[in-house]
Amino acid sequence: MFTDEARLKLLMEALSIYSPTGEEHGLTEFLRELLVMNGFDARVDNVGNVIAVRGGGEPVLWLHAHMDTIPGFIEVKREGNKIIGRGASDDKGPLMAMAIAFMESELPRGTLVLTAVIHEEGDSLGTANLIRGNHVPKPHGVIVGEPTGVNKVVNKYRGGTKVEVTIKTRGGHASNPDLSSNSILIAMEVYNRLREYLRAGVNYEDFLVTPTIMNCGRAENMIPSNCRLVLDVRIPPGKSCNDVRDAIIKLGNEFGGYGNINIKWCTEPVEVPVDNPAMRAVSRAIIKVLGEKPVLARKWGTSDMNDLAQLTRNLVAYGPGDGFSSHSLEEYILVEDYLRAIEVYKQAIVEFMNIYK
């Protein structure tokens, strides 16, 4: 249906639409119009997800990717074998590859659903709306479009949450040696204690606690009386959100007199069987399309796959892009990987419909 140049043009158009979390509406309309103009049933649900459906009956396979990116626009351009832009890797490369595969693929039987969601980089509102609603056929399998690498399949993600620390003290003059009134030092002590309680480390099997935002102080010669610290916590498989909550209770007992320590939404880690139908379908497709043995990988971050496990354990994450460039100022996707992933997705659809009983 589309030439390779048309496929690349569509990706670059999508990259040119700035769509950080909460501002996906421009990309939502672009994607809906693309699908409708090519003859497919597509609509926008009540929170802003784009939903498109083909076929009918069982099994039901979702192609699931997100439309939002982190903030910060990057000039969209093609340099040699790279397409550069915010979201090229995470997640507009996988998203557009899935959208094109949805339109071009053969469908021997069953129902194919494209779910392009909002807020994945935030509170996963889009996916939560799909899980709790009944406006989309429930899946028997899901391929989650994420930048895994074109020859890799992923069955394991760590969980995650955000911890917000708000410290208030009396402050004072910077010459005062009373360090116990310094909100920065107290906030950093909370950070150190949380790492201690969770036995945080740098291995995949460890909790990871990363300071991401710190707003403290108002003048260079004042002991800061207010400090806000945000900690990104990643939860390894085998651990849970309850472990983090227990640690927060301890911190509250220890530092409660200085302010508040709150846990935001929390996503549990996920690990699905390596032989589930979705995983097998993509693995077979990689072998047939690329002529390579698929590589089993695990992701250090968190994705909608964690939440989708509430619907089915027949899950796999797969998509073009280098996770190391995601969220960076040099985010890119290789032209060849993007084009090859489209063919892998198309073949995986056929494989899943044939595998699932």
Residue pairs with C-beta under 8 A, 6 or more apart in sequence:
1 38
1 100
1 103
1 104
2 10
2 100
2 103
2 104
4 339
7 96
7 100
7 338
7 339
7 342
8 78
8 83
8 335
8 338
8 339
10 34
10 96
10 99
10 100
11 83
11 88
11 92
11 93
11 96
11 333
11 338
12 76
12 78
12 83
12 85
13 30
14 27
14 30
14 31
14 87
14 92
14 95
14 96
15 76
15 83
15 85
15 86
15 87
15 88
15 92
16 76
16 85
17 26
17 27
17 30
18 26
18 73
18 86
19 26
19 27
19 67
19 68
19 69
19 87
20 68
20 69
20 70
20 71
20 72
20 121
21 68
21 69
21 70
21 71
21 118
21 119
21 120
21 121
21 122
22 68
22 118
22 119
22 122
23 68
24 48
24 67
24 68
24 118
24 119
25 48
27 67
27 92
28 44
28 48
28 49
28 50
28 67
28 116
28 118
29 44
31 42
31 50
31 67
31 95
31 99
31 116
32 42
32 43
32 44
32 50
34 99
35 41
35 42
35 50
35 52
35 99
35 102
35 103
35 114
36 42
38 103
40 52
40 54
40 102
40 103
41 52
41 53
41 54
42 50
42 51
42 52
42 114
43 50
43 51
43 52
44 50
44 51
45 51
45 129
45 130
45 133
45 135
45 136
46 129
47 118
47 125
47 126
47 129
48 118
48 126
49 115
49 116
49 117
49 118
49 126
49 129
49 130
50 67
50 114
50 115
50 116
51 113
51 114
51 115
51 116
51 135
51 136
52 102
52 113
52 114
53 111
53 112
53 113
53 114
53 136
53 137
54 102
54 107
54 111
54 112
54 113
55 107
55 109
55 110
55 111
55 112
56 110
56 111
57 109
57 110
57 111
58 110
58 111
58 140
58 356
59 110
59 111
59 140
59 141
59 352
59 353
59 356
60 110
60 111
60 113
60 137
60 138
60 139
60 140
60 141
61 110
61 111
61 112
61 113
61 139
61 140
61 141
61 142
61 143
61 278
61 349
61 352
61 353
61 356
62 113
62 114
62 115
62 139
62 141
62 142
62 143
63 98
63 101
63 102
63 112
63 113
63 114
63 115
63 143
63 145
63 345
63 349
64 98
64 115
64 117
64 127
64 142
64 143
64 144
64 145
64 304
64 308
65 91
65 94
65 95
65 98
65 115
65 116
65 117
65 144
65 145
65 146
65 319
66 91
66 95
66 116
66 117
66 118
66 119
66 120
66 121
66 126
66 145
66 304
67 91
67 92
67 95
67 116
67 117
67 118
68 118
68 119
68 120
68 121
68 122
69 86
69 87
69 90
69 91
69 92
69 121
70 86
70 121
70 327
72 86
72 329
73 86
74 84
74 85
74 86
74 329
74 331
75 84
75 85
76 83
76 84
76 85
77 83
77 84
77 85
78 84
78 335
81 334
81 335
81 336
82 332
82 333
82 334
82 335
83 93
83 332
83 333
83 334
83 335
83 338
84 330
84 331
84 332
85 92
85 331
85 332
86 331
87 93
87 331
88 321
88 325
88 331
88 332
88 333
89 147
89 321
89 322
89 323
89 325
89 326
89 331
89 332
89 333
90 146
90 147
90 321
90 323
90 326
90 327
90 331
91 120
91 145
91 146
91 147
91 319
93 147
93 319
93 320
93 321
93 333
93 337
93 338
93 341
94 145
94 146
94 147
94 319
94 320
94 321
94 341
95 116
95 145
96 338
97 145
97 319
97 320
97 338
97 341
97 342
97 345
98 114
98 116
98 143
98 145
98 319
98 345
99 114
99 116
100 342
101 342
101 345
101 346
101 349
102 112
102 114
104 342
104 346
105 112
105 345
105 346
105 349
105 350
106 346
106 349
106 350
107 349
107 353
108 350
108 353
108 354
109 353
110 353
110 356
111 137
112 349
113 136
113 137
113 139
115 130
115 136
117 124
117 126
117 127
117 130
117 304
118 125
118 126
119 125
119 126
119 127
120 126
120 127
120 303
120 304
123 264
123 265
124 265
124 267
124 304
124 307
126 304
127 304
127 307
127 308
128 307
130 136
131 307
131 308
131 310
131 311
138 311
138 312
139 308
139 311
139 312
139 314
140 277
140 312
140 314
140 356
141 276
141 277
141 278
141 281
141 312
141 314
141 315
141 352
141 356
142 278
142 305
142 308
142 311
142 312
142 314
142 315
142 316
143 278
143 281
143 282
143 316
143 317
143 318
143 345
143 348
143 352
144 303
144 304
144 305
144 308
144 315
144 316
144 317
144 318
144 319
145 317
145 318
145 319
146 154
146 299
146 303
146 305
146 317
146 318
146 319
146 321
147 319
147 320
147 321
147 322
147 323
147 326
147 333
148 154
148 297
148 299
148 317
148 318
148 319
148 321
148 323
149 295
149 297
149 320
149 321
149 322
149 323
149 337
150 290
150 320
150 337
150 340
150 341
150 344
151 286
151 290
151 292
151 294
151 295
152 294
152 295
152 296
152 297
152 318
153 279
153 282
153 283
153 286
153 294
153 295
153 296
153 297
153 316
153 317
153 318
154 296
154 297
154 298
154 299
154 305
154 316
154 317
154 318
155 271
155 272
155 273
155 274
155 276
155 279
155 296
155 298
155 315
155 316
155 317
156 237
156 269
156 270
156 271
156 272
156 298
156 299
157 269
157 270
157 271
157 298
157 299
157 301
157 302
157 303
157 305
157 306
157 317
158 204
158 208
158 234
158 235
158 236
158 237
158 269
158 299
158 300
158 301
158 302
159 234
159 235
159 236
159 239
159 240
159 241
159 266
159 267
159 268
159 269
159 270
159 302
159 306
160 232
160 233
160 234
160 235
160 266
160 267
160 301
160 302
161 233
161 235
161 241
161 244
161 263
161 264
161 265
161 266
161 267
162 230
162 231
162 232
162 233
162 263
162 264
162 265
163 194
163 230
163 231
163 233
163 244
163 248
163 261
163 262
163 263
163 264
164 228
164 229
164 230
164 231
164 260
164 261
164 262
164 264
165 187
165 190
165 191
165 227
165 228
165 229
165 230
165 231
165 259
165 260
165 261
166 226
166 227
166 228
166 259
166 260
166 261
166 262
167 183
167 186
167 187
167 190
167 226
167 227
167 228
167 229
167 255
167 258
167 259
168 183
168 225
168 226
168 258
168 259
169 180
169 181
169 182
169 183
169 186
169 223
169 224
169 225
169 226
169 258
170 181
170 225
171 181
171 183
171 222
171 223
171 224
171 225
171 226
172 178
172 181
172 222
172 223
172 225
173 221
173 222
173 223
174 220
174 221
174 222
174 223
175 221
176 223
178 223
179 185
180 186
181 223
181 225
182 223
182 224
183 216
183 217
183 223
183 224
183 225
183 226
183 227
183 258
184 214
184 216
184 217
184 224
184 227
186 227
186 255
186 258
187 214
187 216
187 227
187 228
187 229
188 229
189 255
190 229
190 251
190 255
190 261
191 209
191 211
191 229
191 231
193 250
193 251
193 254
193 255
194 200
194 209
194 231
194 233
194 247
194 248
194 251
195 207
195 209
197 246
197 247
197 250
197 251
198 207
198 209
198 233
198 243
198 244
198 247
199 206
199 207
200 206
200 207
200 208
200 209
201 207
201 208
202 208
204 236
204 298
204 300
205 236
205 237
205 238
206 236
207 233
207 234
207 235
207 236
207 239
207 243
207 244
208 232
208 233
208 234
208 300
209 231
209 232
209 233
210 231
210 232
210 233
210 234
211 229
211 230
211 231
211 232
212 230
212 231
212 232
213 228
213 229
213 230
214 227
214 228
214 229
214 230
215 227
215 228
216 224
216 226
216 227
216 228
216 229
217 224
217 226
217 227
218 224
218 226
233 244
234 300
234 301
234 302
235 241
235 243
235 244
235 266
235 267
235 268
235 269
236 269
237 269
237 270
237 271
238 269
239 269
240 268
240 269
241 266
241 267
241 268
244 263
244 266
245 263
245 266
248 261
248 262
248 263
251 261
252 261
255 261
267 302
267 306
267 307
268 306
269 306
270 305
270 306
270 309
270 315
272 279
272 309
272 313
272 314
272 315
272 316
273 279
273 313
274 296
276 313
276 314
276 315
276 316
277 314
277 352
277 355
277 356
278 314
278 315
278 316
278 352
279 314
279 315
279 316
280 351
280 355
281 316
281 348
281 349
281 351
281 352
281 355
282 294
282 316
282 318
282 344
282 348
282 351
283 294
284 347
284 348
284 351
284 355
285 344
285 345
285 346
285 347
285 348
285 351
286 292
286 293
286 294
286 344
287 293
287 294
288 347
289 340
289 343
289 344
289 347
290 340
290 344
299 317
299 323
301 323
303 317
305 315
305 317
308 315
309 315
314 356
318 341
318 344
318 345
318 348
319 341
320 333
320 334
320 337
320 338
320 340
320 341
321 333
321 337
322 332
322 333
322 334
325 331
325 332
